[in-house]
Amino acid sequence: MIDLSILKAIDGESSRYPVRNWSPAHCGEMDLVIRADGTWVHHGSVIKRTALIKLFEKILWRDHQDRYVLRTPVEEVTIEVEDLPLQVSSVIQSGRNFIAIVGANEWPISIEQAKSIRIDADDRLALQFDGPLWARFSRQANFDFLSLASVDGQTLCWEGIDGHLVIQ
């Protein structure tokens, strides 16, 4: 089992831990699944403690072998992810900026500053969140974001501070 006590010494109650800078030993697999709907399941039981999910989100990473891992400074374990590991729960407009609310930690991510947005084969949106991590737009966030777009034929356009985002 992964030792989470080391994380108590790291500041940043609501921010992600600097997992990209850690190179711990890989310690095997953990029976933990993030379902496509964003539900976290351990040994077949849904995790209902929001504080635990928030902690796991802070140490979640996708390694160079495309495995999803929970990573601390001293060890990491592989977990299963059915689709994408995080969810965009809503999208709000603030002036000319669009903010995606990501994960149980409700991280505000400027869509204009996100590394990438894609539309997958099933017409669902995904946002590149942090390095190799992506967040799937929930059904409501999809509707929220699409409702803020202007339509020009087959093109969706969102006007923003630094120009615009176009998806065809």
N, C-alpha and C positions, 0 to 999 in steps of 0.2 A: 504494500500500500504506500502511496506517495505521502511523504512527510511535509505537511503544510505549515509546521511551526516556524520554519525559516522565514516565511513571508511576513510574520509579525514585525520584523525589524525594518521592513520596507515601507516608506511613506506613500501616501496617495490613496486615500480611502476609496475614491471613486474612479481613479485612473487605472489604465492597464499597467501591469508590471513590465519591466524591460526584458521580456522573455527572448526577444531577438538577440540580446547580448549574452545570453547564458548558453553554455555548452555542457550540460550535465550528462551523466551516464544514462543510457536507456535501460530501464528496469523491467521491460515486458509490457504485458497488456493488462488493462483494467476492464472489468465487465461494466462499462458505462457506455450508453448510447444516447446520442442526440438525435431524436426523431426528426423527420422532415417538417413537422409542425412546430419545432422548437422545444418540445418536451424532453427533459433530461430523465433518463431511466437507469437505475443502478440495480443489478441483480434482479431485473424484472419488475422493480417497484419504481413508480414515478417519484422523483425528488420534489418535495413540496416546499422545502426550506429555501426561500428566495435568497437568503444570505449565502447559502452554500453555492447556489447557481451563480450568483454574482462573483464569488471568489473563483470558481472554476472558469468563468469567462475571462477573468483577468490573467489567468495562466494558460489559456488555450493558445495553441500554435499549430501551424502546418509545417512540418519539417521538409528537408530537401528530398526526402523519399515520398513526398505527398501523403504522409501519415498525419492524422490529427493526434496531437499529444497534449497532455497537461504537463507543463514544464515548471520546475522550480530551479533554483540555482544548483542543486545537488543531484536531482534525479528527474526523469521524465517517464511517463507511461503512455502507451497508445490507447486511444479510445475509438469507438465507431461513430461515424457521422453518416446518417442516411442521405442527406442532401447537402445543405450548407450549414455551418455550425451556429450561425447567429441569425437573428431576425430583425428586420426593420419593422418596427411596430407602427410607426406613423411618419408622415411627412408634413411639415408645416412651412408656411411661407413667412419670412421675416423681412419686410421691405422687398428688396429684389433678390434676396437670397432664399434658398430652399434648404431646410434642415431635416435630415433623416435622424430619427430616434432609434438607436441600435441597442439591442440586447436588454437583458434584465437590469443592467446598470444604467440604461437609458442615456447612453453616450450621445451627445448632439454632434452630428457629423455634417458639415457643409457639403452638399451634393456637388457644388462647383469645385470644391477642393479635394473631393474623393479621387482616388487614382483612376477609377474606371466604373462605368455602369454598363451592364449588358442585359440583353433580352435573350433568355434561353429558349430552346426549341418549343417549350410548352407555353411560350409568351409570358413568362414570369420574369420580373426584373430582379437583378442582383447588383449589389454595390460592393466594390472592393473596399474593405474596411481598414485593415492594418496589414501591410505587407501581403503575405499570401492568403490572408483570411478574407472571406466574402460573407456578406449578409443577404439573406433572401428577403425580399419585400413580402410582408404578410398581405393577405387579400385586401385588407383595409388600407394599408400603406400604398399598395398598387393603385387602388381607386383614388386615394388622396393625391398621389403624385400625378396621375394621368389627368385628374380634374384641373390641375394647375397649368396644363399645357395648352398651347394654341395649336390648332390643326390646320395644315395646309396640304390638302390632298392626302397623300400617303405619309406625310411627314409630321412628327410631333416636335414641338419646339418650346423650350422654356427660356424666357428672357431673364438674364441675370445681371449682376453687377459687372462681371468681366466678359460680357458678350452673351452667348447663348449655347444651350445644349440642344443638339438635334439628334433624334432617333428616327430612322427610316425603316 
